[in-house]
């Protein structure tokens, strides 16, 4: 995919298509990482930011049970066939 550089004052910028903004979760700010022969653009806020806090709150509220607990029962195959 090619994109034209556009003038923004003394700088240049690129327009990032909406589909890419959504796919890579770009918000109002991005992080730029210059490499030897290319430039990496990534979201300023990493994916899953805040998940640890959310999981702690779920645990505190008792809202962290598995939905499929009955299917986790040990079977004969688990005890006789499975090897690590």
Backbone as a printed PyTorch tensor [residue, N CA C, xyz], in Angstrom:
tensor([[[  0.8590,  -1.1690,   0.0000],
         [  0.0000,   0.0000,   0.0000],
         [  0.9030,   1.2290,   0.0000]],

        [[  0.6240,   2.1570,  -0.8520],
         [  1.3710,   3.4070,  -0.9090],
         [  0.5200,   4.5360,  -0.3500]],

        [[  1.2110,   5.5330,   0.2170],
         [  0.5380,   6.7260,   0.7220],
         [  1.3990,   7.9300,   0.3610]],

        [[  0.7670,   9.0030,  -0.0330],
         [  1.4840,  10.2320,  -0.3930],
         [  1.8340,  11.0100,   0.8680]],

        [[  2.9940,  11.6260,   0.8740],
         [  3.3660,  12.5350,   1.9610],
         [  2.7020,  13.8800,   1.6910]],

        [[  2.0640,  14.4350,   2.7100],
         [  1.3900,  15.7250,   2.5550],
         [  2.0720,  16.7550,   3.4470]],

        [[  2.0630,  17.9980,   2.9950],
         [  2.6930,  19.0720,   3.7740],
         [  1.8040,  19.4610,   4.9540]],

        [[  2.4670,  19.5950,   6.1080],
         [  1.8120,  20.0760,   7.3200],
         [  2.7820,  21.0740,   7.9350]],

        [[  2.6400,  22.3460,   7.5750],
         [  3.6080,  23.3490,   8.0080],
         [  4.9670,  23.0390,   7.4080]],

        [[  5.9990,  22.9920,   8.2550],
         [  7.3450,  22.6380,   7.8030],
         [  7.5680,  21.1310,   7.8130]],

        [[  6.5800,  20.3780,   8.2380],
         [  6.7090,  18.9250,   8.3390],
         [  5.9650,  18.2410,   7.2030]],

        [[  5.9600,  16.9480,   7.2270],
         [  5.1880,  16.1310,   6.2870],
         [  4.4140,  15.0970,   7.0900]],

        [[  3.3320,  14.6400,   6.5400],
         [  2.5160,  13.6190,   7.2020],
         [  1.9440,  12.6620,   6.1900]],

        [[  1.3300,  11.6180,   6.6870],
         [  0.6330,  10.6630,   5.8160],
         [ -0.7910,  10.5040,   6.3340]],

        [[ -1.6920,  10.1770,   5.4310],
         [ -3.0670,   9.8590,   5.8230],
         [ -3.1530,   8.3510,   5.9460]],

        [[ -3.6070,   7.8980,   7.0970],
         [ -3.7440,   6.4670,   7.3370],
         [ -5.2070,   6.1030,   7.1190]],

        [[ -5.4860,   5.1620,   6.2180],
         [ -6.8800,   4.7880,   5.9470],
         [ -7.6080,   4.3060,   7.2100]],

        [[ -8.8900,   4.5750,   7.2660],
         [ -9.7200,   4.2390,   8.4250],
         [ -9.6120,   2.7670,   8.7870]],

        [[ -9.5950,   1.8990,   7.7880],
         [ -9.5370,   0.4610,   8.0660],
         [ -8.2590,   0.1060,   8.8300]],

        [[ -7.1480,   0.7640,   8.5210],
         [ -5.8980,   0.5060,   9.2380],
         [ -5.9320,   1.1210,  10.6340]],

        [[ -6.5360,   2.2950,  10.7650],
         [ -6.6810,   2.9170,  12.0830],
         [ -7.4370,   1.9890,  13.0270]],

        [[ -8.4930,   1.3850,  12.5190],
         [ -9.2960,   0.4770,  13.3400],
         [ -8.5590,  -0.8350,  13.5990]],

        [[ -7.9430,  -1.3880,  12.5620],
         [ -7.2630,  -2.6830,  12.6880],
         [ -6.1340,  -2.6240,  13.7170]],

        [[ -5.3600,  -1.5360,  13.7020],
         [ -4.2160,  -1.4250,  14.6020],
         [ -4.5030,  -0.5980,  15.8400]],

        [[ -5.7680,  -0.2080,  16.0140],
         [ -6.2350,   0.5380,  17.1800],
         [ -5.4360,   1.8220,  17.4140]],

        [[ -5.1900,   2.5570,  16.3200],
         [ -4.5430,   3.8600,  16.4520],
         [ -5.5720,   4.8480,  16.9680]],

        [[ -5.1890,   5.5920,  17.9800],
         [ -6.0940,   6.5760,  18.5520],
         [ -5.5580,   7.9630,  18.1980]],

        [[ -5.4830,   8.8670,  19.1320],
         [ -5.0040,  10.2210,  18.8660],
         [ -3.4850,  10.3310,  18.8900]],

        [[ -2.8150,   9.2830,  19.3620],
         [ -1.3710,   9.3450,  19.4980],
         [ -0.7720,   7.9960,  19.0880]],

        [[  0.3740,   8.0360,  18.4050],
         [  1.0790,   6.8170,  18.0160],
         [  2.5350,   6.9160,  18.4610]],

        [[  3.1910,   5.8010,  18.4750],
         [  4.6110,   5.7520,  18.7990],
         [  5.3730,   5.4630,  17.5080]],

        [[  6.4110,   6.2400,  17.2510],
         [  7.2360,   6.0660,  16.0580],
         [  8.5730,   5.4630,  16.4650]],

        [[  9.0090,   4.4500,  15.7220],
         [ 10.2920,   3.8170,  16.0070],
         [ 11.1130,   3.7490,  14.7200]],

        [[ 12.1160,   4.6210,  14.6000],
         [ 12.9520,   4.5760,  13.4030],
         [ 13.8300,   3.3280,  13.4170]],

        [[ 13.8790,   2.6460,  12.2930],
         [ 14.7460,   1.4740,  12.1240],
         [ 15.7450,   1.7900,  11.0210]],

        [[ 16.6260,   0.8730,  10.7440],
         [ 17.6770,   1.1170,   9.7580],
         [ 17.1190,   1.5610,   8.4080]],

        [[ 16.1220,   0.8490,   7.8930],
         [ 15.6160,   1.1840,   6.5620],
         [ 14.1000,   1.3410,   6.5150]],

        [[ 13.4590,   1.4760,   7.6840],
         [ 12.0110,   1.6680,   7.7040],
         [ 11.5860,   2.3320,   9.0150]],

        [[ 10.3290,   2.6960,   9.0680],
         [  9.7570,   3.3660,  10.2310],
         [  8.6000,   2.5140,  10.7440]],

        [[  8.6180,   2.2130,  12.0290],
         [  7.5410,   1.4300,  12.6470],
         [  6.5960,   2.3970,  13.3350]],

        [[  5.3060,   2.2470,  13.0640],
         [  4.2650,   3.0490,  13.7130],
         [  3.3970,   2.0900,  14.5090]],

        [[  3.2720,   2.3500,  15.8120],
         [  2.4460,   1.4710,  16.6440],
         [  1.5880,   2.3210,  17.5750]],

        [[  0.5090,   1.7490,  18.0980],
         [ -0.3190,   2.5110,  19.0300],
         [  0.4980,   2.9690,  20.2350]],

        [[  0.2360,   4.1580,  20.7300],
         [  0.9450,   4.6690,  21.8990],
         [  0.5560,   3.8900,  23.1510]],

        [[ -0.6740,   3.4020,  23.1900],
         [ -1.1460,   2.5900,  24.3000],
         [ -1.1510,   1.1420,  23.8560]],

        [[ -0.3350,   0.2950,  24.4810],
         [ -0.2800,  -1.1100,  24.0630],
         [ -1.6220,  -1.8170,  24.2310]],

        [[ -1.8260,  -2.8320,  23.4270],
         [ -3.0410,  -3.6460,  23.5420],
         [ -3.1030,  -4.2530,  24.9420]],

        [[ -4.2890,  -4.4520,  25.4180],
         [ -4.5570,  -5.0630,  26.7260],
         [ -4.1400,  -4.1920,  27.9100]],

        [[ -3.9100,  -2.9090,  27.6700],
         [ -3.6070,  -2.0070,  28.7780],
         [ -4.8040,  -1.9720,  29.7140]],

        [[ -4.5510,  -2.1210,  30.9950],
         [ -5.6180,  -2.0780,  31.9900],
         [ -6.2550,  -3.4200,  32.2820]],

        [[ -5.8790,  -4.4540,  31.5470],
         [ -6.4900,  -5.7740,  31.7750],
         [ -6.1690,  -6.3050,  33.1710]],

        [[ -4.9450,  -6.1100,  33.6440],
         [ -4.5790,  -6.6050,  34.9750],
         [ -5.4900,  -6.0160,  36.0490]],

        [[ -5.7210,  -4.7250,  35.9690],
         [ -6.6090,  -4.0840,  36.9440],
         [ -8.0310,  -4.6060,  36.8260]],

        [[ -8.4880,  -4.7950,  35.6030],
         [ -9.8400,  -5.3060,  35.3880],
         [ -9.9790,  -6.7190,  35.9630]],

        [[ -8.9650,  -7.5490,  35.7740],
         [ -9.0120,  -8.9160,  36.3120],
         [ -8.9910,  -8.9100,  37.8370]],

        [[ -8.2190,  -7.9860,  38.4300],
         [ -8.2110,  -7.8740,  39.8920],
         [ -9.5950,  -7.4940,  40.4180]],

        [[-10.2370,  -6.5330,  39.7410],
         [-11.5950,  -6.1270,  40.1550],
         [-12.5740,  -7.2920,  40.0070]],

        [[-12.4450,  -8.0450,  38.9230],
         [-13.3260,  -9.2040,  38.7220],
         [-13.1410, -10.2030,  39.8580]],

        [[-11.8850, -10.4770,  40.2220],
         [-11.5910, -11.4210,  41.2990],
         [-12.1950, -10.9450,  42.6020]],

        [[-12.0410,  -9.6590,  42.8900],
         [-12.5790,  -9.0790,  44.1190],
         [-14.0950,  -9.2370,  44.1950]],

        [[-14.7560,  -9.1050,  43.0350],
         [-16.2160,  -9.1840,  42.9760],
         [-16.7160, -10.6150,  42.8070]],

        [[-15.7810, -11.5820,  42.7210],
         [-16.1840, -12.9780,  42.5390],
         [-16.7080, -13.2510,  41.1410]],

        [[-16.2770, -12.4480,  40.1940],
         [-16.7790, -12.5590,  38.8250],
         [-15.7170, -13.1430,  37.8970]],

        [[-14.9230, -14.1050,  38.4030],
         [-13.8410, -14.6510,  37.5920],
         [-13.9360, -16.1760,  37.4390]],

        [[-15.1410, -16.7170,  37.5630],
         [-15.3190, -18.1710,  37.4270],
         [-15.3180, -18.5710,  35.9550]],

        [[-14.8440, -19.7910,  35.7050],
         [-14.8740, -20.3150,  34.3400],
         [-16.2970, -20.6930,  33.9600]],

        [[-16.6560, -20.4660,  32.7130],
         [-17.9870, -20.8170,  32.2340],
         [-18.1090, -22.3040,  31.9530]],

        [[-17.0020, -22.9600,  31.6590],
         [-17.0600, -24.3600,  31.2440],
         [-16.4670, -25.3070,  32.2850]],

        [[-16.6330, -25.0010,  33.5770],
         [-16.0590, -25.8330,  34.6220],
         [-16.4660, -27.2990,  34.5350]],

        [[-17.7380, -27.6430,  34.2770],
         [-18.0930, -29.0690,  34.2000],
         [-17.2710, -29.8350,  33.1530]],

        [[-16.9000, -29.1880,  32.0790],
         [-16.1340, -29.8820,  31.0460],
         [-14.6790, -30.0730,  31.4520]],

        [[-14.2720, -29.4910,  32.5720],
         [-12.8950, -29.6200,  33.0190],
         [-12.6730, -30.8390,  33.9140]],

        [[-13.7080, -31.6600,  34.0980],
         [-13.5390, -32.8310,  34.9540],
         [-12.5350, -33.7960,  34.3220]],

        [[-11.8000, -34.4680,  35.1660],
         [-10.7620, -35.3880,  34.7140],
         [-11.4030, -36.6460,  34.1420]],

        [[-10.9150, -37.0680,  32.9910],
         [-11.4200, -38.2810,  32.3400],
         [-10.4230, -39.4220,  32.5050]],

        [[-10.8300, -40.6150,  32.1410],
         [ -9.9340, -41.7670,  32.1950],
         [ -8.7180, -41.5160,  31.3200]],

        [[ -8.9290, -40.9420,  30.1510],
         [ -7.8160, -40.6500,  29.2450],
         [ -6.8120, -39.7160,  29.9240]],

        [[ -7.3180, -38.7180,  30.6530],
         [ -6.4360, -37.7820,  31.3480],
         [ -5.5220, -38.4990,  32.3370]],

        [[ -6.0570, -39.4740,  33.0390],
         [ -5.2810, -40.1410,  34.0910],
         [ -4.4320, -41.2960,  33.5750]],

        [[ -4.8100, -41.9250,  32.4550],
         [ -4.0640, -43.1000,  31.9940],
         [ -3.2510, -42.8690,  30.7240]],

        [[ -3.6940, -42.0060,  29.8510],
         [ -3.0430, -41.8520,  28.5470],
         [ -2.1440, -40.6360,  28.4370]],

        [[ -2.5300, -39.5460,  29.0830],
         [ -1.8140, -38.2830,  28.9120],
         [ -0.4500, -38.3360,  29.5720]],

        [[  0.5770, -37.8390,  28.8510],
         [  1.9190, -37.7330,  29.4100],
         [  2.4790, -36.3420,  29.1140]],

        [[  3.2280, -35.7970,  30.0640],
         [  3.8670, -34.5080,  29.8550],
         [  5.1590, -34.7070,  29.1420]]])
